[in-house]
Amino acid sequence: MNSESRLREKIKYMESVPSINRKLDRIISGDKNSVDNIRSYYKKNRAAYKRFHSDEGFMHFRVSKNGKLSDDDIYYQPNVISEHIKSGANVVELGSGMGANLLYLAKKHPDASFTGVDLCPAPIKDMPSNVRIIEHDYGDMPMIADDSVDVVYAVETIVHCSDKEKVFGEVRRILKPDGVLIVYDYALQRVFDELDETQKKAVALISKGAAAALIESAAEWERHFEASGLIKSVVNDLSKDTMPDLKRLASMAERVLERRISAWFFCTFFPLNFVGNIIVGYLGYDSFREGLIYNMEWIYRK
């Protein structure tokens, strides 16, 4: 079975199981990336992220450059970010979550200063002296001065934002001249309106199931960067390297959803945001294999 037919079969299967199908319209209907829903999503899934992504608190996908999954692959994104941090740098993370990236980088760069901006940051024990966390919407950061930051980075978080140009405009404001923005996030192969109905449903479930805005195409992302006055430096497609981790998560989601008793149990007794996260894992691998969704690395400069 090829990847496209597998994705279609998964959508048809979920539609055929009443306990799952009742959730699909609830996930897809309306905007799911309000501030309140994003907070709810991460609070309800925090333990799942610790269990299934990283017990250190990393919340992003592993990038496996040799095609074989390793626990060390979780450090790909922060290691790339680290290469751009110089002595004494001022660094800001958008969407710092459980703080794993901040703590990892703060340890590697003890003479740099780190600020995490997040809607619902998790408590961090033993906060290093060079780290501060601000609970705030990173689309508006009045607490950070103009032209004061050397590096801004965002790992799988800006996908939540409907107005990316507002975010990138704020990033440009706080960056120093020649400051760098590093973004890891998801993009479609084509614009949403050009997809067929099954693909649209898959993208809507993946997007809204993760409390995100509808995923945009890579071309749309790059127009947002450039409309904000940022200058392209590096663009990489990491989709192939993300596949081993996506396959791992899909296998776990299949064990839940393709057993009708467990599907009924989770869909009946667990919150919608938790069920949505399982469905994201269920569809993600095949959506990437089909080439419907990419995992991108963007580096832009002011």
N, C-alpha and C positions, 0 to 999 in steps of 0.2 A: 504494500500500500504506500503510495507516495505521500509526501508531507501535506500537500493541499487536500487530498481526499481524506487524510487522517484528521485534519482540522475540521473539515466539513462533517465527518462522522462524529466527532466530539460534540459539535454544536447540535446535530440531530439527536445524539444520545441524550444530552442534557434536556432537550425539549421533550423527549419521550418519557422522562422520569418525573412524575408529578411533584415530588418533594423538591427536586432541583428546579424544575421549570417555573414553579411559583416564585422562586427567587430571582429569575433572570430579568423579568420586567421591572421588578423593584430595584435591581442594580442599575439597569440601563436608564430608567426614567429620571428625568430632571438632571440638574447639575449636582455632582457629588463632590465637588472640590471647594465647597464653602469652608471658611475657617473652622467652623464648628465640626463639620464632618471630617476634615483632615485631622483635627485633634482627636476626635473619637476613633478614627481608623487606627492611628498610631498607638493610642492608649490600649485599645482592645487587642492589637496584634503585637504589642511589645514583647510579650513572653514568647510568641511564635517566632519572631525575628531572632531572639536570643537562641531558641532551640534549633531552628532550621537554617539560619544564615550564619551566625557567629556568636559564640558565648562571650566574646569580647565586646559585642555590641555593634559590630559593623553591620550595616543594613543594605549593602549593595551586593551585586552579583560578582562572583569570582571571575577573573580573566585568566584563562589557561593558555599561555602562549605555545606550549608544547602539545596541546590537544588532550592532555591527561589531567584530570582534576586533582588538585592538591590544596590542602588547607592554606598553604602560603600564597595561593593565588588571590586571596582576599586583600593582599597588600599591594596589588598592582596599582590601583588608583592613587592611594596615598604616597606610594613611592615615586610616581610620576610627578605629583604635586610637590613632593620634597625637593626634586631637582630644581625647582624654580624659587625656592626659599633661600635667600642669602642671609648672612649674619646680620642680626638686628632688624630683620624684616617685620612688618606689621601685616598680619594675615587674617582674613575673615573667611569663615565657612558659612555658606547659606544652607540652612536646614541641617543643623549639626546633630539632631536626633539624640542617640544615646552617648554621643561624644567620643566614639572610638577613633575616628579620624583625627580629631583635635588632640586627644591624648597621645596617640601614636606619633604625630608630627611634633608635638610639644616636647616629647622625650628626645626626638632626634635633633631638634633645634632649640636647645634650652635658652639661647640668647635672643630668640624671636618672640614676638607677642602674638597671641592667638585669641580671636573672638568668634564665638559661635552664636549665630542668630537663628532661633527656632521658635515655632508656634507653641510647641509642647515639649521642651527639653526634659530628658530624664535626669533624675538626681545623679550626681557624680560624687563618689567618695574620693577623698584625698585629692582634691583639685590642685593641680600644679600652680605655682605662683605666676606662671606666664600664660595662663588660660582664664578667660572669663566667658560666661554664658549669659546671653540676653534673651529673654522671652519676648519675642516681637515678630511681626510680619516683616520679612526681609524685602518686601516690595517698597518699604518706606523706612529708612534707617537714619532718622535725624540725630541719633546719638553718635553717629560716625561722621567725622568732619570731611569736607571736600579735600580731594587730593592728598589723602593721608594713608592710603593702604597700598602695599606692594603687590600682594597676591590675594585674589578672591577665588574661591573654588566652590563648586556645587556638585554633589554626587547623587544622581538619581532623585532629584527633588524639584527642579524647575518644571518638570512635567506636570506638577500640580497646578501651575499658574496659567490662568487664561490670558493674562496680559503680560507676556514675556518682555515686551519692549519697555514696560514700566520698570520691571526688575533690572533689565540690562542698562536702562538709563540711570537708575540709582547706582548700579555697579560702576558705570563710567564716571559718575560724579565723585565717588569716594576713592577711585583708583588714582594713584600718582601718574604723572606722565610716563609712558612706557610700562605702566603696571600691567599685570597679566590676569586674565580670567580663564579658569580651567573648568570645563563642564563635561560631566558624563551623564548621558541621558538617552532616552528612546526617541526614535523618529520613524515615520512611515516611509515606505518606498515611494508611494504616490499620495497625493492629497486625498483626504477622507472621501470626498464626494465622487472620486473616480473609482472607488472600490465597489465590488459587487455586494449584494445584500448579506451574504454569509460573512464575508470579510468585514463589513461594517459592524455586524453583530459581534464578531470576535474582538475587534478593536474597541468597541464600546464597552464590552465586558471587562477587557483587560484594563482599559483606562479607568472607568468608573468603579470597577471592583477594587482598584487601588487608590480611590479618592483623588484621582487625577482629572485634569481636563482631557478632552479628546486628544489623543496623541497627534501631533502635526508632522508633516513631511520634513525631510532633511532640508529641502529647499526653503520651506517656510521658516524653519529655525534660523537658517543663515540670513534670511532677509531681516528677521528680528534683530539679530546681532548687528548687522550692518546699518539698519535704520537707527540704532542707538549710538552710532558713531564708533563702534569697535572695529578693529582691523584684524582680519583673519591671519593666523600664524600657522596652525596645524589642524588638520581634520583627518581622523582615522575611523574606519568602520571596525568595531571590535566584536561584531556579531558572531563570527565563527569561533572566536576565542571564548565567548560566553556560553556556547552551546553545552559543554559538559556540565556546567552548573545548572542550566535550565533543564537539562535532561534529568538530573538528580531530583529537582523539585517537581518536575512533571510526574516522575515515577511515584513519588509520595502522594501527590494529589490524586493520581489514578487509583491508588489503593483505597482512598477515601470515597471518591465519587463513583467508581465503577463497581462498588459493592453496594447494592441498593439499601441494605440495612444501615450501613455506616453513613451513606449519603442522607438517608432519612434522619438519622440521629443528629448529624451535624446541621442539616438544614432546618431541623425542627427546634433544636435547643441552643444553638449558638447564634450570636449577633450577626446581622447582615454584613457588617464590615469584616467579620472573620470569615464567613462563607465566601464573600467576594474575593478575599485574598487566596483562598483555596482554588477558586476558579481561575484566577490570574495564573497560578502555578500550573494548573491543568492545561490551559491553552497556550501558555507562553512559548514552550519549546517548539511546537509545531508552527506557531506564527513566525518564529525566527527562521525555522528550516525552510518555510515557504518563501521567505524573503519579504514577507508582509511588513515586519517590524525590524528595525536595526538597533543596535546598541552603539552609540557614537561617542567619540572623544573629540571635543572641540577646545582649541586654545586660541584665544583672541587677546589682543593688546589694545591699550588706549592710544 
